[in-house]
Amino acid sequence: MSTDASTLSAGPVANVATPRIVVIGAGFAGLEVARELGRAGLPVTLVDRQNHHLFQPLLYQVATAALSAANIGEPIRKILRRHESVQILLGEVTDIDIHARSVLLADGTRLAFDYLVLASGATHGYFGHDEWARFAPGLKTLGDARQIRARVLLAFERAERVTDPAEQARLMTMAIVGGGPTGVELAGSLAELSRFTLARDFRNIRPATARIMLIEAGPRILPGFSEKASNYAKRRLEKLGVDVFTGTPVEDIAERSITFGGESVPVGLVLWAAGVAASPLARKLGVETDKSGRVPVDETLKVGGFDNVFALGDAALFTDEAGKPLPGLAQVAKQQGTHLGRSLAAHLKDGTPLKPFAYHSRGNTAIVGRHAGIFEQGRLKMTGWTAWFAWALIHVYLLVGFEHRLMVSMQWLWRYLTYERGARLVTDDSLDKGPERQPQDKPAAARKSGDHVSSSSG
C-alpha cells in the first residue's frame, strides 16, 4: 500500500510555508548539502538505502584486508544528529516524478518536495558487457569490499589445498581491469598482501609468487596525472612484481579466464576498476544524459529546464571554464555539496540569487604501494614518500569522525612498520557455495570427511 509522506515532519522548525527539500544520497555531496541546510534551520529529508556514510576512496583497503569496514563508515544519524531540522529516512528511491514533485521509495512511500537534490552517486560500468559483472566485481560498497576480500583470501586457501601446479598458479593469478587510481592502488595493495603479509603463512604454496596483472585499455596508467607520474607509478608497480599491460582492452571475462591482447589467461580472480556509470536515478529526471548517465547542470548546479532540481557529485556533469568535465572525486562532491547547501539556504531565507560553483582542486593523489605516492597540484608535483604522506594527510582529513582519523592513522603506522594486516577474517556469510572442486583435489570421500576452508585466514 502506498503511503503519502508529504506531511512527514522534517524537524521542529518545519511549517506549511517552508519549502520541502529532499536530498537523495548520503555520500559526500548529499551529506554536505544536508549539513549546511540543517545549520540554517531549513527542513530537509535525506534519503539513502544505507544507514551509513561511506568513505569510498579507502574501500580498496578494506578489500585487501588493510582496514576493517568500521574504519571507513559512520552512521548518517550520528553525523547529522545536531541538526534537528534534518530528517533521515532509510529507504531506496525507485522513481522520480519531476512534474508531480515527488519521489517514490521501494516500499511505496511517496515523498513530496519543493526542491530536489540528486546526489545518488555512481555504480559500476561495464561498457555494454554487463554479463562480466558476475565474474569481475567492482568496488563501490562495503558489501563489494567484503566480497572481494573473501575472494582474495579464499583464492590462497584453495591454492593451498590443490596439488596441481597449474591449478595453483591459476588460483594465485589475479587481474585488475582499469589503470586509474583505484586499479593502481588495488594492484599495489594486492602485491604487498601476497609478497609480505601472507608470505610465511602457508606451507604448500608460496604467496609471493602470486601473479598480479593490471590491465589498461589506454596508452598509460593514471591518465589523469602527468606522463612523468604515470611512468613512476608503472615502475613502482613493476618493482612490486605487478605485470602492467597498457593499450590492451579486455575482450572477454569468464569464470576462470580473462582475454586481452588476443590471449586468454587463466585467473583465479578478476577485479573491475575500469568504468563507472551514474546512478540509474539520474535518468529518471527525464533529461538527456551523457554516455555515463550523468545529468548536465549549469553553473549553479541546477538541472537544465528546472529551477528546483539540482544534481551533484557523480550524478552531475559539470564542466569547468575550459569545458572539461570535473572528475568523480570525493573533494569535488564535497565542495559541490557545501556550496549548494550554503547557496540554497541563502536563497530560501533571504532571496539571494544562487551563486555559481567554482571548483578549487586540492590536488590529485594516488599511492603505489608502501610509502610510494603521487601528488600533483598545479605546478607542484611530488612522488615517493612525501607524496605518500600528503595522500595520507588528505584522506585522514576527509574521514568523518575524530575516532576514525585516529584509528586509521594508528593502523597505517602499524602496517607501515610491520607489513601486518589485521582485517583478514573471512566470515561464514562471506563464503560462496564452497571451495572450487577440481580434479586435482582430494577424492569426494575425503572432502566429505571434513576437508573445508577455514572460516578465518588469519
C-alpha positions as CSV (number, residue, x, y, z in Angstrom):
1,M,0.0,0.0,0.0
2,S,1.4,3.4,-1.0
3,T,2.0,5.9,1.7
4,D,2.0,9.7,1.1
5,A,4.8,11.1,3.2
6,S,4.5,14.6,2.1
7,T,3.3,15.7,5.5
8,L,6.1,13.9,7.4
9,S,7.8,16.2,9.8
10,A,11.3,17.2,8.9
11,G,12.2,18.7,12.2
12,P,10.7,21.1,14.7
13,V,11.2,24.2,12.5
14,A,9.0,22.8,9.7
15,N,5.8,24.7,8.8
16,V,3.4,25.0,5.9
17,A,5.2,27.9,4.3
18,T,8.6,26.3,4.5
19,P,9.8,24.7,1.2
20,R,10.2,20.9,1.4
21,I,13.7,19.8,0.4
22,V,14.5,16.2,-0.4
23,V,18.1,15.1,-0.8
24,I,18.8,11.7,-2.4
25,G,22.1,10.1,-1.3
26,A,24.3,10.5,1.7
27,G,27.7,10.4,0.0
28,F,30.0,13.4,0.3
29,A,27.7,15.7,-1.8
30,G,24.4,14.8,-0.2
31,L,25.8,14.8,3.3
32,E,27.3,18.3,2.9
33,V,24.1,19.7,1.4
34,A,22.0,18.3,4.3
35,R,24.6,19.6,6.9
36,E,24.6,23.1,5.5
37,L,20.8,23.3,5.2
38,G,20.5,21.9,8.7
39,R,22.8,24.6,10.1
40,A,20.5,27.1,8.5
41,G,17.5,25.5,10.3
42,L,15.8,24.5,7.0
43,P,13.8,21.3,6.9
44,V,15.5,18.6,4.9
45,T,14.6,14.9,4.2
46,L,17.8,12.9,3.4
47,V,17.1,9.5,1.9
48,D,19.7,6.7,1.5
49,R,19.4,3.0,1.1
50,Q,22.3,2.5,3.6
51,N,22.3,3.8,7.2
52,H,26.0,4.8,6.9
53,H,28.2,7.3,5.1
54,L,31.0,5.5,3.4
55,F,34.5,6.9,2.6
56,Q,34.8,5.2,-0.8
57,P,38.5,6.3,-1.5
58,L,39.6,3.8,1.1
59,L,37.3,0.9,0.1
60,Y,40.2,-0.8,-1.6
61,Q,42.0,-1.1,1.8
62,V,39.0,-3.0,3.2
63,A,39.0,-5.2,0.1
64,T,42.7,-6.0,0.6
65,A,42.4,-6.6,4.4
66,A,44.4,-3.4,5.4
67,L,41.4,-1.8,7.2
68,S,38.2,-3.0,8.6
69,A,34.8,-1.8,7.4
70,A,34.1,0.1,10.6
71,N,37.1,2.3,10.0
72,I,35.6,3.9,6.9
73,G,31.9,4.1,7.7
74,E,29.9,6.2,10.0
75,P,26.1,6.2,10.8
76,I,24.4,9.0,9.0
77,R,22.2,9.8,12.0
78,K,25.3,10.2,14.2
79,I,26.9,12.6,11.7
80,L,23.8,14.8,11.5
81,R,22.3,14.4,15.0
82,R,23.0,18.1,15.9
83,H,20.8,19.3,13.0
84,E,17.3,18.9,14.3
85,S,15.7,20.1,11.1
86,V,17.2,17.2,9.1
87,Q,15.1,14.1,8.9
88,I,16.9,10.9,7.7
89,L,14.9,8.1,6.0
90,L,16.4,4.7,5.3
91,G,15.0,3.6,2.0
92,E,15.6,3.1,-1.7
93,V,14.3,5.7,-4.2
94,T,13.0,3.8,-7.2
95,D,11.3,6.6,-9.2
96,I,11.3,10.4,-9.5
97,D,8.3,12.4,-10.9
98,I,9.6,15.8,-11.6
99,H,6.3,17.3,-12.7
100,A,4.4,15.9,-9.7
101,R,7.3,16.9,-7.5
102,S,7.6,13.6,-5.7
103,V,9.9,10.7,-5.3
104,L,8.8,7.1,-4.8
105,L,10.5,4.7,-2.4
106,A,10.7,0.9,-2.8
107,D,8.2,0.3,0.0
108,G,5.6,2.5,-1.8
109,T,6.2,5.6,0.3
110,R,5.9,8.8,-1.7
111,L,7.8,11.9,-0.7
112,A,6.7,15.3,-1.9
113,F,9.3,18.0,-2.5
114,D,9.6,21.7,-3.5
115,Y,13.3,21.3,-4.1
116,L,15.2,18.1,-5.0
117,V,18.9,17.4,-4.8
118,L,20.1,14.3,-6.6
119,A,23.4,13.1,-5.1
120,S,22.9,9.4,-5.7
121,G,26.5,8.6,-6.7
122,A,27.7,6.1,-9.3
123,T,27.7,2.4,-9.9
124,H,29.9,0.0,-12.0
125,G,30.0,0.5,-15.7
126,Y,31.0,-2.5,-17.9
127,F,30.9,-0.8,-21.3
128,G,27.9,-2.8,-22.5
129,H,29.2,-6.1,-21.1
130,D,27.0,-6.4,-18.0
131,E,27.5,-10.1,-18.1
132,W,31.1,-9.6,-16.9
133,A,29.8,-8.3,-13.6
134,R,29.3,-11.9,-12.4
135,F,33.0,-12.7,-12.7
136,A,34.6,-9.3,-12.2
137,P,33.1,-7.5,-9.1
138,G,33.6,-3.8,-8.8
139,L,34.2,-1.7,-5.7
140,K,31.6,0.7,-4.6
141,T,30.1,-0.6,-1.3
142,L,31.1,-2.3,1.9
143,G,29.4,-5.4,0.6
144,D,31.6,-5.2,-2.5
145,A,34.7,-4.8,-0.4
146,R,33.9,-7.7,1.9
147,Q,33.1,-10.0,-1.1
148,I,36.4,-9.1,-2.8
149,R,38.4,-9.6,0.5
150,A,36.8,-13.0,0.8
151,R,37.6,-14.0,-2.8
152,V,41.2,-12.9,-2.5
153,L,41.8,-14.7,0.8
154,L,39.9,-17.8,-0.4
155,A,41.9,-18.0,-3.6
156,F,45.1,-18.6,-1.5
157,E,43.3,-21.0,0.8
158,R,42.1,-23.1,-2.2
159,A,45.5,-22.9,-3.8
160,E,47.0,-24.4,-0.6
161,R,44.7,-27.4,-1.0
162,V,45.3,-28.4,-4.6
163,T,48.4,-30.3,-5.7
164,D,48.4,-29.5,-9.4
165,P,50.9,-26.7,-10.0
166,A,48.9,-25.3,-13.0
167,E,45.8,-25.0,-10.9
168,Q,47.7,-23.4,-8.0
169,A,49.1,-20.9,-10.5
170,R,45.6,-20.1,-11.8
171,L,44.2,-19.6,-8.4
172,M,47.0,-17.2,-7.5
173,T,46.7,-15.2,-10.7
174,M,44.6,-12.0,-10.1
175,A,43.7,-9.4,-12.7
176,I,42.6,-5.8,-12.1
177,V,40.9,-4.2,-15.1
178,G,41.4,-0.4,-15.2
179,G,44.6,1.6,-14.6
180,G,43.0,4.6,-12.8
181,P,43.8,5.4,-9.2
182,T,41.5,2.6,-7.9
183,G,43.1,0.0,-10.1
184,V,46.7,1.1,-9.3
185,E,46.0,1.2,-5.6
186,L,44.3,-2.2,-5.7
187,A,47.2,-3.7,-7.6
188,G,49.8,-2.3,-5.3
189,S,47.9,-3.4,-2.2
190,L,47.4,-6.9,-3.5
191,A,51.0,-7.2,-4.4
192,E,52.1,-6.2,-0.9
193,L,49.5,-8.6,0.7
194,S,50.9,-11.6,-1.2
195,R,54.6,-10.6,-1.1
196,F,54.8,-9.6,2.5
197,T,51.7,-10.2,4.7
198,L,51.0,-13.8,3.6
199,A,54.5,-14.8,2.6
200,R,55.1,-17.1,5.6
201,D,51.6,-18.2,6.4
202,F,51.2,-21.1,4.0
203,R,53.1,-24.4,3.6
204,N,52.2,-25.8,0.2
205,I,52.2,-22.6,-1.8
206,R,54.4,-19.5,-1.9
207,P,52.0,-16.5,-1.9
208,A,55.0,-14.3,-3.0
209,T,54.8,-16.0,-6.4
210,A,51.2,-14.8,-7.0
211,R,50.8,-13.1,-10.3
212,I,49.1,-9.7,-10.1
213,M,48.1,-8.2,-13.5
214,L,46.9,-4.6,-14.1
215,I,45.2,-4.2,-17.5
216,E,44.6,-0.8,-19.0
217,A,43.0,-0.1,-22.4
218,G,44.6,3.3,-22.7
219,P,48.2,4.1,-23.6
220,R,49.2,4.5,-20.0
221,I,48.0,4.1,-16.4
222,L,46.8,7.0,-14.3
223,P,45.7,9.1,-17.4
224,G,44.5,11.9,-15.1
225,F,48.1,12.5,-14.0
226,S,51.2,13.8,-15.8
227,E,53.1,11.3,-18.0
228,K,56.0,11.5,-15.6
229,A,53.8,10.5,-12.7
230,S,52.3,7.7,-14.8
231,N,55.7,6.3,-15.6
232,Y,56.8,6.5,-12.0
233,A,53.7,4.5,-11.0
234,K,54.4,1.9,-13.6
235,R,57.9,1.4,-12.4
236,R,56.9,1.2,-8.8
237,L,54.2,-1.4,-9.6
238,E,56.7,-3.5,-11.6
239,K,59.1,-3.3,-8.7
240,L,56.4,-4.8,-6.6
241,G,56.1,-7.6,-9.1
242,V,52.9,-6.4,-10.8
243,D,52.6,-7.1,-14.6
244,V,51.3,-3.9,-16.1
245,F,49.6,-4.1,-19.5
246,T,48.7,-0.9,-21.4
247,G,47.0,-0.4,-24.7
248,T,45.2,-3.8,-24.2
249,P,41.4,-3.6,-23.9
250,V,39.8,-6.6,-22.3
251,E,38.0,-8.7,-24.8
252,D,36.2,-11.2,-22.6
253,I,35.9,-12.2,-18.9
254,A,34.8,-15.7,-18.0
255,E,34.6,-17.6,-14.7
256,R,38.2,-19.0,-14.9
257,S,39.9,-16.8,-17.5
258,I,40.3,-13.3,-18.9
259,T,41.0,-12.5,-22.5
260,F,43.0,-9.4,-23.6
261,G,45.5,-8.7,-26.3
262,G,44.3,-11.7,-28.2
263,E,45.4,-14.1,-25.4
264,S,43.3,-15.9,-22.8
265,V,44.9,-16.1,-19.4
266,P,43.6,-18.5,-16.6
267,V,42.8,-16.5,-13.5
268,G,41.5,-17.1,-10.0
269,L,40.1,-13.6,-9.6
270,V,39.2,-10.6,-11.7
271,L,38.5,-7.2,-10.2
272,W,36.8,-4.4,-12.1
273,A,38.2,-0.8,-11.7
274,A,37.7,0.4,-15.3
275,G,34.4,2.1,-15.7
276,V,31.7,3.8,-13.7
277,A,28.2,4.9,-14.6
278,A,26.0,7.4,-12.8
279,S,23.2,6.0,-10.7
280,P,20.2,4.9,-12.8
281,L,18.2,7.5,-10.9
282,A,19.8,10.3,-13.0
283,R,17.9,9.0,-16.0
284,K,14.6,9.3,-14.0
285,L,14.8,13.1,-14.3
286,G,13.8,12.8,-17.9
287,V,16.6,14.9,-19.3
288,E,19.4,14.0,-21.7
289,T,22.4,12.5,-20.1
290,D,26.0,11.8,-21.3
291,K,27.2,8.3,-22.1
292,S,28.0,7.7,-18.4
293,G,24.5,8.6,-17.4
294,R,25.4,12.0,-15.8
295,V,23.0,14.9,-15.9
296,P,24.2,18.2,-17.3
297,V,24.0,21.0,-14.8
298,D,24.5,24.8,-15.1
299,E,27.0,26.9,-13.1
300,T,24.7,26.9,-10.1
301,L,24.4,23.1,-10.2
302,K,20.7,23.2,-11.4
303,V,19.5,20.6,-13.8
304,G,18.6,22.3,-17.2
305,G,15.0,23.2,-17.5
306,F,14.2,23.1,-13.8
307,D,14.5,25.8,-11.2
308,N,14.1,23.4,-8.3
309,V,16.2,20.4,-9.2
310,F,19.9,20.0,-8.6
311,A,22.4,17.3,-9.3
312,L,25.8,16.8,-7.6
313,G,28.9,14.6,-7.5
314,D,29.0,11.5,-9.7
315,A,25.4,12.1,-10.9
316,A,26.2,15.5,-12.4
317,L,28.1,16.6,-15.5
318,F,29.6,19.9,-14.6
319,T,32.2,21.4,-16.9
320,D,34.9,23.9,-15.8
321,E,35.9,27.1,-17.6
322,A,37.9,25.1,-20.1
323,G,34.9,22.9,-20.9
324,K,36.3,19.9,-19.2
325,P,34.0,17.8,-17.0
326,L,35.0,17.6,-13.4
327,P,36.4,14.2,-12.3
328,G,34.5,11.9,-10.0
329,L,36.5,12.7,-6.8
330,A,35.4,13.0,-3.2
331,Q,36.8,16.5,-3.0
332,V,34.6,17.6,-6.0
333,A,31.4,16.1,-4.4
334,K,32.2,17.6,-1.0
335,Q,32.8,21.1,-2.4
336,Q,29.7,20.9,-4.5
337,G,27.6,19.8,-1.5
338,T,28.9,22.6,0.7
339,H,28.5,25.2,-1.9
340,L,24.9,24.3,-2.8
341,G,23.9,23.9,0.8
342,R,25.0,27.4,1.7
343,S,23.8,29.0,-1.6
344,L,20.4,27.4,-1.4
345,A,20.0,28.3,2.3
346,A,20.7,31.9,1.5
347,H,18.4,31.8,-1.5
348,L,15.5,30.4,0.5
349,K,15.9,32.5,3.6
350,D,17.0,35.9,2.1
351,G,16.1,35.7,-1.6
352,T,19.8,35.8,-2.5
353,P,20.4,34.6,-6.1
354,L,22.0,31.2,-6.3
355,K,25.8,31.6,-6.7
356,P,27.9,29.9,-9.4
357,F,30.0,27.0,-8.3
358,A,33.8,27.1,-8.7
359,Y,35.9,24.0,-8.1
360,H,39.2,24.5,-6.2
361,S,41.4,21.5,-6.6
362,R,43.2,20.3,-3.5
363,G,45.5,18.2,-5.7
364,N,45.3,14.9,-7.4
365,T,46.9,12.0,-5.5
366,A,47.3,8.2,-5.5
367,I,49.6,5.7,-3.8
368,V,51.5,2.9,-5.4
369,G,52.3,0.5,-2.5
370,R,54.2,1.1,0.7
371,H,55.4,4.7,1.2
372,A,55.3,5.5,-2.5
373,G,52.8,8.0,-3.8
374,I,52.0,10.6,-6.4
375,F,50.7,14.1,-5.7
376,E,50.1,16.8,-8.2
377,Q,48.6,20.2,-7.8
378,G,49.2,22.7,-10.5
379,R,53.0,23.1,-10.8
380,L,53.6,21.2,-7.6
381,K,54.4,17.6,-8.5
382,M,55.7,15.1,-5.9
383,T,56.5,11.4,-5.9
384,G,57.8,9.0,-3.3
385,W,57.5,9.2,0.4
386,T,56.5,12.8,0.6
387,A,53.6,12.2,-1.9
388,W,52.5,9.2,0.1
389,F,52.5,11.3,3.3
390,A,50.4,14.0,1.5
391,W,48.0,11.3,0.4
392,A,47.6,10.1,3.9
393,L,47.0,13.6,5.3
394,I,44.3,14.3,2.7
395,H,42.5,11.0,3.3
396,V,42.7,11.2,7.1
397,Y,41.3,14.8,6.9
398,L,38.4,13.7,4.7
399,L,37.4,10.9,7.1
400,V,34.3,11.7,9.1
401,G,34.7,11.5,12.9
402,F,37.8,12.1,15.0
403,E,37.9,8.5,16.2
404,H,38.2,7.2,12.6
405,R,41.0,9.6,11.9
406,L,42.9,8.3,14.9
407,M,42.2,4.7,14.3
408,V,43.1,4.7,10.7
409,S,46.3,6.7,11.4
410,M,47.4,4.1,14.0
411,Q,46.6,1.2,11.8
412,W,48.6,2.7,8.9
413,L,51.6,3.3,11.2
414,W,51.4,-0.3,12.4
415,R,51.1,-1.6,8.9
416,Y,54.0,0.6,7.8
417,L,56.3,-0.8,10.5
418,T,55.3,-4.5,10.3
419,Y,53.5,-5.2,7.0
420,E,50.8,-6.9,9.0
421,R,47.1,-6.6,8.2
422,G,44.5,-7.2,10.9
423,A,41.3,-7.4,8.9
424,R,41.9,-10.8,7.3
425,L,38.8,-12.6,8.6
426,V,36.6,-14.4,6.2
427,T,33.2,-14.8,7.9
428,D,30.8,-17.6,7.1
429,D,28.3,-15.3,5.4
430,S,31.1,-14.2,3.0
431,L,31.7,-17.8,1.7
432,D,30.3,-18.9,-1.6
433,K,28.8,-22.3,-2.2
434,G,32.0,-24.0,-1.2
435,P,35.5,-24.5,-2.4
436,E,36.1,-25.0,-6.1
437,R,36.2,-28.7,-6.9
438,Q,39.0,-29.6,-9.3
439,P,40.1,-33.0,-10.5
440,Q,43.3,-32.4,-8.6
441,D,41.5,-32.0,-5.3
442,K,41.2,-34.9,-2.8
443,P,38.6,-37.5,-3.6
444,A,35.0,-36.7,-2.8
445,A,35.0,-39.1,0.2
446,A,37.9,-37.2,1.7
447,R,36.3,-33.9,1.1
448,K,33.1,-35.2,2.8
449,S,35.0,-36.1,5.9
450,G,35.7,-32.6,6.8
451,D,38.3,-31.1,4.5
452,H,36.9,-27.5,4.2
453,V,38.1,-23.9,4.0
454,S,38.5,-22.4,7.4
455,S,36.3,-19.5,8.3
456,S,39.3,-17.5,9.3
457,S,42.5,-17.0,7.4
458,G,44.4,-15.0,10.0
